[in-house]
Amino acid sequence: MFKLDEALSTELSKAFDGLVYALLLLIPPGHVVSYSDIAKLINASPRRVAAALRRNTLPILIPCHRVVRKNGDLSGYSFFGGASFKKKLLELEGVAVQGNRVSKRYFYSEQLHSLLG
């Protein structure tokens, strides 16, 4: 039986995910943003942003590894071995990770906000 509320929820989720993914494509290699940064830009909760990133089926092309907690902690990563793989990807892009934390100097938050103005 067709349930309109479930179908609508699924479609809205896809649209939201697409918006989050589009923002990720604006973050250049060698930089990160926080879940909170993205959430503020689209008026959503950081948890909802994290849930969209977990649904990302193209983790290298849509660079969810460039999203960290606002304190710089790597947090989770659901692909290829978790946070240790996320750390390797960031380091390959030139981001220094010390003790699973990224320094604020790598944050692209202000630039992202000014791009979207």
C-alpha positions as CSV (number, residue, x, y, z in Angstrom):
1,M,0.0,0.0,0.0
2,F,1.3,3.5,-1.0
3,K,1.9,5.8,2.0
4,L,2.1,9.4,1.0
5,D,3.9,10.5,4.1
6,E,6.7,7.9,3.6
7,A,7.1,8.8,0.0
8,L,7.2,12.5,0.7
9,S,9.7,12.0,3.5
10,T,12.0,9.9,1.1
11,E,11.9,12.6,-1.6
12,L,12.5,15.4,0.9
13,S,15.5,13.5,2.3
14,K,16.9,13.1,-1.2
15,A,16.5,16.9,-1.8
16,F,18.1,17.7,1.5
17,D,21.0,15.3,0.9
18,G,21.6,16.9,-2.5
19,L,21.8,20.3,-1.0
20,V,24.4,19.1,1.6
21,Y,26.4,17.3,-1.1
22,A,26.4,20.5,-3.3
23,L,27.9,22.4,-0.4
24,L,30.6,19.8,0.1
25,L,31.7,20.3,-3.5
26,L,32.6,23.9,-2.6
27,I,35.1,22.9,0.0
28,P,38.6,22.7,-1.7
29,P,41.1,20.0,-0.9
30,G,43.2,20.9,2.1
31,H,40.3,22.4,4.0
32,V,37.5,21.3,6.3
33,V,34.2,22.6,7.6
34,S,32.1,21.5,10.6
35,Y,28.7,19.8,10.6
36,S,27.5,23.0,12.4
37,D,28.8,25.2,9.6
38,I,26.8,23.4,7.0
39,A,23.8,23.2,9.3
40,K,23.8,27.0,9.8
41,L,23.9,27.6,6.1
42,I,20.8,25.5,5.4
43,N,18.9,26.0,8.6
44,A,19.2,22.4,9.8
45,S,20.6,20.5,12.7
46,P,24.2,19.2,12.6
47,R,22.8,15.7,13.2
48,R,20.6,16.0,10.1
49,V,23.7,17.0,8.1
50,A,25.6,14.0,9.6
51,A,22.7,11.7,8.6
52,A,22.9,13.0,5.0
53,L,26.6,12.3,4.9
54,R,26.1,8.7,6.1
55,R,23.8,8.2,3.1
56,N,26.5,9.4,0.7
57,T,27.2,6.6,-1.8
58,L,30.1,8.5,-3.6
59,P,32.4,9.3,-0.7
60,I,35.4,10.3,-2.7
61,L,33.5,12.3,-5.3
62,I,31.3,14.0,-2.7
63,P,34.0,14.7,-0.1
64,C,32.3,14.0,3.2
65,H,35.7,13.4,4.7
66,R,36.1,17.2,4.7
67,V,33.5,17.6,7.4
68,V,34.5,17.4,11.1
69,R,33.2,18.4,14.4
70,K,33.3,22.1,15.3
71,N,36.2,21.5,17.7
72,G,38.2,19.8,14.9
73,D,37.6,16.2,16.0
74,L,37.4,13.9,13.0
75,S,34.3,12.0,14.4
76,G,32.9,9.1,12.5
77,Y,33.4,8.1,8.9
78,S,31.4,5.2,7.6
79,F,33.6,4.2,4.7
80,F,36.7,2.0,4.2
81,G,37.7,1.6,7.9
82,G,36.2,4.6,9.6
83,A,38.0,7.7,11.0
84,S,41.5,6.3,10.3
85,F,40.7,6.4,6.6
86,K,39.2,9.8,6.9
87,K,42.4,11.0,8.5
88,K,44.5,9.5,5.6
89,L,42.3,11.3,3.0
90,L,42.7,14.6,4.8
91,E,46.4,14.1,5.2
92,L,46.7,13.3,1.5
93,E,45.0,16.7,0.8
94,G,47.6,18.5,3.0
95,V,45.5,18.8,6.2
96,A,47.6,18.1,9.3
97,V,45.8,15.9,11.8
98,Q,47.1,15.7,15.3
99,G,45.5,13.2,17.7
100,N,42.5,12.9,15.5
101,R,41.9,16.6,15.5
102,V,42.3,19.2,12.8
103,S,43.6,22.7,13.6
104,K,41.3,25.6,13.1
105,R,43.7,27.0,10.4
106,Y,42.3,24.4,8.0
107,F,38.7,25.4,8.5
108,Y,37.0,26.9,5.4
109,S,34.0,28.1,7.3
110,E,34.3,31.9,6.7
111,Q,35.1,31.4,3.1
112,L,32.1,29.1,2.6
113,H,29.8,31.6,4.3
114,S,31.1,34.5,2.1
115,L,30.7,32.4,-1.1
116,L,27.1,31.9,-0.3
117,G,26.7,35.4,1.1
